[in-house]
């Protein structure tokens, strides 16, 4: 009982580190911040009382677009929400300048197609982000806007919002919801491919990484070539996945999309808690022994040296690491010519074991010249 009480207290302390996010619409914020359009597919129920997507499960997929204003006066890597009792400040807070709910998949697809065609020829790609455990609808949407803005990702931002309870004590509900949401993610990716995206970069965070792996496995079994052929890479950030389950999924998928990048941190407190809740020593996101992945063509980026606090989203929240990762296009170019060449673009120590490469990133090192 003491051990369980301790885990509950840890979970509550982790959740208390930041205020919960909700969609705040302020059209005037478009004149202040940098606006990032985010296309959304969701299997959350639409609450008729609030007209917002909540935590309930919906068997269909709803589609939307939210234009997000990224405020100019904030620390790199942060997603500040308006204080509960104060008016929103577009210079300081993430705000939604407009919101559109599409009545059919076809209208969503047409709107996404127009957005892709508006991009320069070499940037007509989609970055699809899948949020993790304990997220509200707004938190996921605003996070992909922040990632897209801070990392200057090419193409159009797309978010898959699955029905998380947004409650740190509902871990089991969220794990079941991630499994429930597999079909919805495949449907969204299919619509993205049909919209004309030349390439699709798929990003999963925390428990969302499990959803990504399950959807990839499902698409391989379904023979969904239109989507699989356009995947230009997969990124798993702090993946909350059992290591043996990940290996089973990866082996069933077969040829993994490349590059296939896994961000890990030995200082991830949330994954340390998740491991204890599941009766294990490690999850994939805090695995230190790359030998367990040696037969898989993956790149493991250990970012624990950059971690602060909970350390569960270091890739998107550490200003120093964001500055390094903003050169991700250089890394992709290195892949195109020489897979081994990519390691010289990142500051740290590289270890290659068979097909897997682990890079332990070091904030004290200088970036190598491209």
N, C-alpha and C positions, 0 to 999 in steps of 0.2 A: 504493500500500500504506500509506503514511504517513497519507493522508487517511482511508482505511477504518479504520485503527487508532484515529485520533482520534475518529471517530464512535462506534466501539465503546466507547471510554473514556467518552465523554459519556453514552451510553446507560446504562452501568453506574453512573455517578455519579448520574444521575437516579433510577435504581431504588433506589439505596442510601439515599435520603433518608428512607425510612420503613420500619419493619418490616412484613413480610407478614402479612396477616390470615387467621385461621381461625375457624371457629365454636366458641365455648366456651360450653357450656350450664351455667347456674347459676340454678336456679329462685328462689333466695333473693334474687337481684338485683332481682326485681320489687318488693321492699319498700324499695329504696334509690333506684333511678333512675326516670325517666319512661319508661314502656313504650310503644313504638310498634309496633303490629302491621304486618308487611310480608308481603303475599301475593306469591308468586313463581311465575313460569313459566320453565322452563329447558330448554335443549337440550344441557346438559352430561351426560356419563355419570355415573351413580351408582356410585361405587367400592364394591363389596361388602365390601372389607376394612375400609374406614374408615366406611362408611355415609354418606359425604359426597359432594357433587357436585364433580367434578374438572375437568380441562381437555379430556378427550376429548369427541368429538362424538356426539350421540345424535339419531337421525332423528325420534324422536317428541318430544313435549313433556311433561315432568313438572311437577307442580304441588305447591306447598307453602305453608306459612305459618310464619314465624318471628316470635316476639315479642321485640323488641330493647329492652334496658334502656339508656337514654341516661344516663350517669353525671352526677351533679351537679357534681363537682369537675374540670372540664376547661375549656379555653379555647374560646370560641365558634368554631365552624368546624372543630374538630379531631375525629378519630375515633381515639382511643387504644385499642390492643389490649393484652391482658395480656402482660407480659414472658414470654419463653420459659421461663425457669427459676424464675419467682416465681409464687405463687398469685394468682389474679385478685382484683382489688379493685373491687367494684361501685360504689364512690364515684369511681373514676378510669377504669375500663375499660368499653368497650362489651361487653356480654354478651348471650347469648341465654337468655331465661327458659324458653322452650318451643319445640318444633319439631314440626310436623305434616306428614307426606307424604300427599297425597291419592291414592287409588287410581285415581280416574277424573276426567275433566274435570267431570262433573256434580257430584261431591262438592265439588270446588274451587269451582265456580260457586255452589253453594248456600251454602257458607261465606262467600264474598265478598258474596253477596246479603244475608246476615244482618248482616254488618259495615256494609254501606251503609245498610241500613234503621235501624241503631242510631244513625246520624249525624242531626243536626238536618236538617229539611226542606231548607234551603238549602245544605247541605254534602254532599249525596249524590253525590259525584263521585269519580273515581279519578285519582290522579297516577301515571303509569307512567314509570319511570326505566329507561333503557338505558345500562349502563356502557360504559366505553371500553377502550382497549388496555391489556394487561398488568394484568388484574384477576383476583383469586381470586373464588370464589363469595361468601365472607364479605365481602370488601371492597365489592362492589357492594351487597349487602343492607344492610350497616351504613351505607353512604354515603347511601342513600335514607332510612334512618331519621334520620340526622343532618340531611339537608336538610329533611325533613318537620318535624322538631322545631324546628330553628333558624329556619326561615322561617315556621313556624306555617301550613303549607299546609293548605287545607281538604280534607276527604274522607279517603279510604283510600289508603295507600301501596301501590303494586304495583311489583315489580321484574322485568325481563326479564334473565335471566342467560344470555348466550351463551358458547360454549366458548372463552374466551381461554386461551392457554397460560400466562398469568401469568409470562412470562419476557421481559425487555426485549430479548433478542436474537431473539425469534420474531415479529418484525413481520409477515413474510409469512404465517405461519400464522394470525395474528389477522385479517389482512385477508381471507383466504380463509374463515375461520370466520364473519366478519360477513356475508359473502355467503351462506354455508351457512345462516345463522340467520334469513333473511328470512321463510320460511314460518312458522317458530315464533313470530315476533313477531306476524304477522297472526293466527295462531290464538289467541294470548294476548289480543290486543286484541278479538277476536271474543267470547271468553268474558267479558271485562270488560263489553262492551256488553250481552251477554245476561244478565249478572247484575243489571242494572238501574241501572248508573251513568248518572246524568243527563248528565254531561259527563265528558270524558276530556282531561286535560292530559298531553301526551307530551313527555318530556324525554330528550334524547340528549347524552351527553358524549363528546368526542374521536372515536374511531373508531365509537362507538355512534351518532353523528350520521349517519354514512354508512348504517348499518343502518336508522335511522329514515327517511331519505329514500328508500331503496330499498323499504322496506315501504310507504310512502305511495304511491309510484309504482305498485307492484304492486297495491295495493288499488284505486287509480283504474282500472287496466286491468281488474281483476276485477269492477269495479262493486260493491265492498263498501260499499254505502250505509249499512247498520246501524252500521258503525264510523265511517265518514267523517262522517256526519251528527252524531255525538256528540263529535267532536273540538273542544274549546273553546280550543285553542291548542297551539302547538308551540314548544319552547325548545331550541335547539342551543347547548351550552356548549363553547367551544374546539373547534369541529368540525374534525376531521382529514379534510377532503374537498378534492379538487381543485376549484378554482373553476369551471372549465368543466363538470366533471361535475355539480356542484351546479346550475348553471344549466340543464343539460339535464334533470336530474331535476325541477326546479321547473317548467319549462315543460311537461313531460309531465304532471305532476300537475294543472296548470292553476290553478284557484282554490285558493290556499294557505289552510289553516286560520288563523283570526285570533284573537288576535294571533300573529304568527310572529316570534319573537325570536331573534337570533343574538348570543351573547356572544363578543367578540373581544378580543385583547390583542396589541399590538405587542411586548410583552415576554415572550411565551410561548416559553420555551426549548425545550420539547418539540416544539412545532409547527415551530420553526426547524429542528430536527433532522429532523423528518419531511419537511419541504420538501427538505432536502438529500438525504435518502435517495431521494426520488422525482424528483430532478433539477429542482426548481422553486424559484422565489423565495418563494412564499407558499402557504399552505393557506388555506381559508376562514376559519379561526379566528384568523389573524393578518393578514388582509387590511386594508389601510388605505384603499384607494380604493373608497368606496361607489358610485362611478359605475358600476362593473362590475355592480352589482346594481340599477341605477336603474329598470329596467322591472318589477321584482318587488316585491310588496307585503310588505316586510319591515321590521323595526326592528332596527338594529345597535347594540348597546351596547358601546362600547369601554371596557374596564375596566383597561387597562394601568397607569393611575395608582395602582391599588390592589394591583398584582401584587408579590409578593415571591418570592424563590427561583426555582423552576421556572416558576411563573406559569401552570400549565396547568389549574387548577380554581379560579380566583380567585372566581368567583361563589358558590362554596360554602364557601370557606376563609377569606376576608377578613372579619374581624369587622365592620369599618366598612362594607363593602359589604353584608354580610348585614343589617345594621340598616336600610340603605336599601331593600333588596329585600324586606324583611318587609312593605313597603307595596304589594306586587304586586297585592293586591286592589283598592287605589285605582286602580292603572293599568288594571286590567281594567274597572272601573266607568267610567273615562274613555273607554275604547274604546266602551263601549255607547252613550254619548251623543255623543261627538265625538272622532274619531280623532286630530285635531291637538292636542287638549287634554292628551293623555297626557304630552307632553314637559315640561310645566310641573311634573310630579310628581317629576322626577328632576333632581338637581343636575349641571349640565354644559352643554356647548354643543351645540346641535342643528343639524343640516344636513339639509335635505330635497332630494333629487334625484329628480324625477318621483315614482315610487311608494315609493321607499325613503327611510327616515329613519335617520340615524346620530346617536347621542347619545354624545359623549365625556364620560364621567362624571368628575367632579372631587371628590375627597374634601374639598377645602377649602371647597366651596360648602355653603350651608345648604339644607335641604329646603324647597321651596315649600309654602305652606299648601295643604291639600286643598280 
